[in-house]
Amino acid sequence: MHVSHLTLHNFRSYETLDVELEPGATAFIGRNGQGKTNLIEAIDYLSRLSSHRVAADAPLVRAGTDQAMVRAAVVRDGRTAVLEIELNPGRANRARINRSPLPRPRDLIGVMRTVVFAPDDLTLVKGDPSDRRKFLDDLLVLRTPRLAGVRSDYDRILRQRNSLLKTAGHARGDSRETALSTLAVWDGQLAQVGSQLLAARLGLVEDLRPYVGKAYEAVARGASREDAEIDYKPSFELPVEAADLETRLLAELEARRRDELDRGISLVGPHRDELLLSLGNADLRLPVKGYASHGESWSFALALRLASYDLLRADGDDPILVLDDVFAELDAERRAQLAELVADAEQVLVTAAVAADVPEALRGTRFIVADGRVRRDE
Ligand SMILES: Nc1ncnc2c1ncn2[C@@H]1O[C@H](COP(=O)(O)OP(=O)(O)OP(=O)(O)O)[C@@H](O)[C@H]1O
């Protein structure tokens, strides 16, 4: 798929922007702070309803205004759909496809699929387990949009259960009894929705694993495809049968009840799981976090993104690939290597401060970004 037209109103630094895009490689070149990332952030937002830079919507709306709009014409298999999101911080956002309002904005997720490489990707490797869980969940939802509902239901149940655990932990007598019986209801819901999320993540890691090894071999000098591994580490021992996940999770919640009441937080479930990343061979395998060199960590982060791209592509449709300011981080050989790997994507959008940072293989259409304007460099 590819974006053929992008329109912004009051999004980040842009008051208005209208730009025609083409398939193949497109580079946005401009000095720091001119709005290159803002532009591709808009495309990514439309795809996932989440930004790769901020958790809340407010910074996405141009300072001094209270509403932003992103609209993109997306071409898939020769057919064009116009996707639109209106951002109203503090109020409900609104989404439309071909001008028809969608019942919920989240129905837009996954209609357009993007994979973004950004300098912040190093946090996939060096950051907290929550960064890796987010990586998995973002990819899950792009592959299977209906899981956006499961993911947000799980977050809501967890918040409510945690707040009940805090109350119940301090309560005495009748009010404790009432809190504990309400807790049983939340346990049931957490186990039901949590087991769906867990099963989906386990499936995703299985699907992604071979692509990670292959991608690491491609981006790390002298590596073989057995070097990089990913494993899912759940917060409790999994049952042999996948069908028993929900009952096992429920039993674990009951077993940890006293601990949970003491600490006032939920101690088991997918929110406590970890995606383990390791490097090595049969003789010595070490976790990436805390052991890998800077270069190896970077290669692993790139491999995770590249593997996501390959997996989405194997699902049957080329996602839009975005390389946000990543070439400045790589030496000339690895720039060329990465460029070659992605050069045949249906659409690659690249941002760079200077044209010389964009590898030869990605010299497609070029735009100059300056002073809030984007103009084609003829
Ligand atoms: N909500 C907003 N309202 C107005 N301006 C904003 C808003 N959010 C960000 N900006 C401005 O946008 C600019 C940053 O743009 P962007 O991140 O796209 O830069 P860039 O061209 O990618 O730069 P770099 O090469 O440094 O990454 C900053 O000057 C910032 O002040």
The ligand as a Tripos MOL2 file, in Angstrom:
@<TRIPOS>MOLECULE
LIG
   31    33     1     0     0
SMALL
NO_CHARGES

@<TRIPOS>ATOM
      1 N1          2.0350   21.1010   18.9430 N.pl3     1 LIG1
      2 C1          2.9410   21.8750   18.3260 C.ar      1 LIG1
      3 N2          2.6460   23.1450   17.9570 N.ar      1 LIG1
      4 C2          3.5420   23.9300   17.3180 C.ar      1 LIG1
      5 N3          4.7930   23.5310   17.0090 N.ar      1 LIG1
      6 C3          5.1520   22.2900   17.3620 C.ar      1 LIG1
      7 C4          4.2600   21.3990   18.0290 C.ar      1 LIG1
      8 N4          4.8990   20.2430   18.2630 N.ar      1 LIG1
      9 C5          6.1270   20.3890   17.7750 C.ar      1 LIG1
     10 N5          6.2960   21.6180   17.2330 N.ar      1 LIG1
     11 C6          7.5060   22.1690   16.5960 C.3       1 LIG1
     12 O1          7.8860   21.3170   15.5320 O.3       1 LIG1
     13 C7          9.3090   21.3440   15.4250 C.3       1 LIG1
     14 C8          9.8420   19.9270   15.4240 C.3       1 LIG1
     15 O2          9.5540   19.3720   14.2130 O.3       1 LIG1
     16 P1         10.1040   17.9040   13.8750 P.3       1 LIG1
     17 O3         10.2080   17.0720   15.0860 O.co2     1 LIG1
     18 O4          9.2800   17.4180   12.7500 O.co2     1 LIG1
     19 O5         11.5600   18.2990   13.4140 O.3       1 LIG1
     20 P2         12.5100   17.5580   12.3920 P.3       1 LIG1
     21 O6         12.4730   18.3330   11.1160 O.co2     1 LIG1
     22 O7         12.1830   16.1110   12.3160 O.co2     1 LIG1
     23 O8         13.8830   17.8230   13.1270 O.3       1 LIG1
     24 P3         15.1100   16.8490   13.5140 P.3       1 LIG1
     25 O9         15.9200   16.7460   12.2880 O.co2     1 LIG1
     26 O10        15.7850   17.6620   14.5720 O.co2     1 LIG1
     27 O11        14.5240   15.5700   14.0170 O.co2     1 LIG1
     28 C9          9.8590   22.0170   16.6500 C.3       1 LIG1
     29 O12        10.3620   23.2900   16.2760 O.3       1 LIG1
     30 C10         8.6790   22.1500   17.5680 C.3       1 LIG1
     31 O13         8.7250   23.3270   18.3230 O.3       1 LIG1
@<TRIPOS>BOND
     1     1     2 1
     2     2     3 ar
     3     2     7 ar
     4     3     4 ar
     5     4     5 ar
     6     5     6 ar
     7     6     7 ar
     8     6    10 ar
     9     7     8 ar
    10     8     9 ar
    11     9    10 ar
    12    10    11 1
    13    11    12 1
    14    11    30 1
    15    12    13 1
    16    13    14 1
    17    13    28 1
    18    14    15 1
    19    15    16 1
    20    16    17 2
    21    16    18 1
    22    16    19 1
    23    19    20 1
    24    20    21 2
    25    20    22 1
    26    20    23 1
    27    23    24 1
    28    24    25 2
    29    24    26 1
    30    24    27 1
    31    28    29 1
    32    28    30 1
    33    30    31 1
@<TRIPOS>SUBSTRUCTURE
     1 LIG1         1 GROUP 0 **** ****
